[in-house]
Amino acid sequence: NLECTAAMLFIGTSNVLRPVVSAALLISCASAFVPVSPVEQAMQRSSQLRALARTDALEGEDARPEPARRSDGSTPFALGLALGLALAVLGGRAAQAADIENGAAVFSANCAACHAGGNNAVQPDKKLKKEALEQYGMYDVDRIKYQVTNGKNAMPAFGERLGQNEIEDVANYVISQANKGWA
């Protein structure tokens, strides 16, 4: 059905397209909260009465009346469920701020011994300041994730000690701090 297709499309969508898919879900699901018109109410009652009549005609067979449907064939519950999913995803922006906070905690526990304040105690010219990251081609979340995971030169690999989410968070934290001048 439409709601399942939209949910699966959303799950498989890249981060770039998620706002577009979320907006489309939100718009398509908004009708779940629009009051049903008197004409639709009469149609629903008529449909329910026909279903009850079919149930009586089946005499003892296990048949149930059809659920109420809107004129477009959808059920308000399914549309409301899809709208709730869309709102939960749109509300996911707050989680990004928490990821930076988690990145700060991961950095403090694993990186600060050598990189306190964005410096580098082992190789002083390879700081985590924006200018140095740009100079050495490391001003990129994916490149930082790769180095944190695999190590390089004197830096040990953290891929065995940290999870992918922690590595993602600490890489984003490093970029955010570099943009702020580690202030």
N, C-alpha and C positions, 0 to 999 in steps of 0.2 A: 504494500500500500504506500501511499504518498509519504506518510510520516516516517516509515521505516527507511524508505529510499533517501529521504532528506537527511535522516540521522546518519546513515551509512556514508552518504556523500560528505557530510560534515566531518566525520571521524577520519576519513581518508584525505582530507583537504590540507594543503600546506598552510603554515601560519600566515602567509601573505593573503590567501584567499578566505581565511576563516571569517573576517569581518563581513565580507560580502555574503557568504553563505549564511552567517548568523542573521544578517539583515533580511535576507530572503525568507528564512524560517520565521523570523519575528513577524514580518508582514503577512505571510501566508497563514500564520497561526492566530493572528489577532482576531479573526472572525469568531474564535471560540468564546470570546467575551462580549460579542455583540448580541443584544437581546434578540430572541427569536420573535419574528413578526407574527401577528395573529393568523395570517394565512399559513405560515409554516406550522404553527401550533395545531391548526385544524388538520393539516396534512399529516402531522405526526399522530394525532388522535385517530384519524382514519386508518393509517397504516397499522397502528396498534390494534384497532378493532378487527381489521382484516386478519391479522396474525392470530388473535384470539379465536376468531371464527374458524381458521384453519386448524388450530389446536383442538377445538371441540369436534371438528369433523374427523380428525384422526382417531378418535375414540380410544384412548388408553395408550397410544404410542407416546414415546418420550420425545415430545416436540416442545420447543420453547418459542415464544414470540420474538420477532426480530427486534433488536435494540433500536431506539429512536435515532433517526439520522436526519441531518440537515438536508436542504434541497440540493447541495452539491455532493451528497453521498457520504460525507464525513461525519464522524461522531464528535460531539463537543469534548468528550474525555480525551480522545486521541489528539485533538488540536490543542487542548490545554496542556497535555503532556509534552507535546513538541514545543510549545511556547515556554514551558518551564525549563526544558533543556536549553533552549536558545538563551534564556535569561541567565541560566547558570553559567553558560559559556561566556556570555558578555560580561558577567561579573568576575570572570577569571583574571581581569586586569589587576585586581588587588593582589592576586597570588604572585605576580611578577615582583612587586615590591618586597614581598616576603622572601622571594628567591634571592634578592640582593642581600637581605638580612642574613639568610642562611649562608650565602657566599662569604659574608663578613666573618661569620662564625667558623666556617671551614678554613678561611684564610688565617684567622687568629690561631687556630689549632695546628695547622700544618705548614703554613708558609711564612708566618711573621718572624720566625727565628732568623731567616736569611733575608726576608723582603720587608721588614718593618718600615712603614711610612713610604712604601714604594721604592725603597732602595734595594741594593744587592750587596750583601756583605761578602760574597765570594768573588764576584766579578763586578766591581764598582761601576764600570761603564755601562753595564747592561741592567739599568734600573727598570722599574715598571712605570716610569713617568711617560706621559704621552709622547714627548719628543723622542725618547729613546726607543719606545715601542715602534714608532713610525720609522725611525732610522734603521732598525734591525728587522723590519718587515713583520712585526709581531702585533701591530695594532689591529687585531682581528680576533673575534671570539673563537672561531674555529681553530686558528693557529695556536692560541693560548691553550685551548682544550687539548690539542694534540701534544703540546709540550708537557702539560701537566700529566697527561695520561702516560706518555712514553719517556719523559725525561730528555735531557740533552746536555752534553758536556758535564759540568759538575752537578747539575740539577738531577735529583733522583726521579724515577717514574712513580707516579701515584695511582696509576691505573688499577693496581691490585689492592690498594688501601681505600680508595674512594670510589663511590658509585658514580655512574654517569651523570645523575642529577646533581650530585655535589660538585663534580668537575664543571658542569655547565654553570652552576651558580657561582663558583669561585671565578671562572673566566669572565662572567658578566660583572662580577664585583670589581675585578681588576680594571676592566674597561671603564666602569662608572667612576672609580676612584681616579684613574688617569685623567678622565675628563674634568674632574674637580681639582686636579693638582694635588691629590692626596691630602687635602686640607681637612 
